[in-house]
Amino acid sequence: MSNFARSQDKRTYVYLLTPKGVAEKTAMTLRFIKRKQNEYEALKLEIDLLRAEVEESGA
């Protein structure tokens, strides 16, 4: 935020979001969310497997 406050030309921070741009940002966001969901599921599975391993060893 301090860069914005010090900027002499605030127009450099403004951009036009076209319908195509909205569609691209939406698709990009959906891909990001899907990737993070996959990462979450993989980590959850790994944690579950590790917990089962610990329980089996009687620790």
Protein Blocks (a to p, Z undefined) as FASTA:
>chain_A
ZZmmmpmblmlmpccddfklmmmmmmmmmmmmmmmmmmmmmmmmmmmmmmmmmmmnoZZ
